[in-house]
Amino acid sequence: MYDQLYNAWKLELEKTDLEKLPTDFYSNVTEYVKHLREESRMLEKRATKANLLTEELRNTKRMISQLIRIRHRKIVLKLAKGEEVPQEFLTPEEKGIYSTLVPVAEAVLSFAKDIVRGQ
C-alpha cells in the first residue's frame, strides 16, 4: 500500500490535472494506517523495526495529508473556473465533498456575474 500511496502522491504533485484513484483508495489507506499503528505498538520501542515502522507511519500520514489537500485544491480551482470535475476521477468520499462544493461555487460565480452586470 505504501507504494500505491507514494505513486498517487507523486502524480498529484507532478500533474496539474486531477489523477484517477481507485474507488477503495482511502479505505485501503485507512486500513494500512491502522495496521502500521497496531504493528508498531506490539514492538519494543527501541527495536530497529519499531523505528522503521514509526518513520513509515510518519511518511504515510504526511503523504495522505498532502494528497488530500492537493486534490481538494485542484477540485476547488476547477469549480472556481466554472469547470466540472470528471466524476470518474473522484473517489466516493470525494464525490460527497464535491457535491457540497458545487452549489457554493455556482453561487459565487453567479454573484460575480451579477456584480459585473451591475445588478
C-alpha positions, 0 to 999 in steps of 0.5 A: 500500500505504501507504494500505491500511496507514494505513486498517487502522491507523486502524480498529484504533485507532478500533474496539474490535472486531477489523477484517477484513484481507485474507488477503495483508495482511502479505505485501503489507506485507512486500513494500512494506517491502522495496521502500521499503528497496531504493528508498531505498538506490539514492538519494543520501542527501541527495536530497529523495526519499531523505528522503521515502522514509526518513520513509515507511519510518519511518511504515510500520514504526511503523504495522505495529508498532502494528497488530500489537500492537493486534490481538494485544491485542484477540485476547488480551482476547477469549480472556481473556473466554472469547470466540472470535475470528471466524476470518474476521477473522484473517489466516493468520499470525494464525490460527497465533498464535491457535491457540497462544493458545487452549489457554493461555487455556482453561487459565487460565480453567479454573484460575480456575474451579477456584480459585473452586470451591475445588478 
